[in-house]
Amino acid sequence: MYSSSQSRGGETCLTGGGGSAWEELAPALNLPFPFPPKKPMVTVRDASLTRLALAVSPATAFAYNLSLTLTVRNKNWAMSVKNTKPLEAHYSFDGQSFERIRLAEEGFTQPPDDTQVYHLVSGDDGRYVALGNAGVAEFKAGNATGVFKVEVAVSGEVRYQAHYTKCKFEAKCPLVLQLAPPGTPAVVFQGVKCKPVTANKNC
C-alpha cells in the first residue's frame, strides 16, 4: 500500500540563472538536447521497521512490518521524464528479495524539476525468502543486536523529453534499520541518498 504526492522546486521558471537558453528553447521547438540528461535522484527520507522475524515453519519465511518514505526527483530543469515501464521498489535482505511494490505505472510522466513522494507501508506474516544458511546466520546476527541491513532498489525504464533512447533506471538504497516494535521509543532515521546504477553511458 502506498500514497504519493508531488512538489516542485523553489524555482519553477526557466528564466535567469536556472538553465541555459538551449534548455529553454529545445522543448518548445522539439529539438534534441546536445547533452545527456541528469539521472533521477532517489532518496529514502524516513524508514521504520517494527517487526522482522523468521517464521517457525518454514524457517525461510519472514514476518515483517516495514514503512518508509521515498522520493524520486527529476533533476532536469527543462526535460520531463516518461516511464516506458512501471517504476518499482524491491526490498531485499542478504541479497534475497522479499517484497516488490509498484510506485508508478508505465506512461506516467514526471515534469521538470519535480519531486514525487511515496509513502510505502508493507507487511506479511509469512513471506517466503530464499535465505540459505548464510542468510539465516545474518538474520540471527541482526536479531541479537536489533539492527538489520535491508536494501531498497528502485528500478524501471524511462525516456527523457527530446531524447529517443529508452534508458533502464536503477538506484540502490542500503538501509541500516533499528528494530522498533510498537510501544517502544521511536528511532531517529538518517535519510539515505540512493546510488544510481546505469549500464548505458548515454542515459
Secondary structure, DSSP 8 states (H G I E B T S, - for coil): -EEEEEEE-S--S--GGGS-HHHHHHHHHT---SS-----EEEEEEEEEEEEEE-SSSTTEEEEEEEEEEEEE---SS--EEEEEEEEEEEEETTEEEEEEEEE-TT-EE-TTEEEEEEEEEEEEEEE---HHHHHHHHHHHHHHTEEEEEEEEEEEEEETT----EEEEEEEEEEEEB--TTS-------EE-EEE-S-TT-
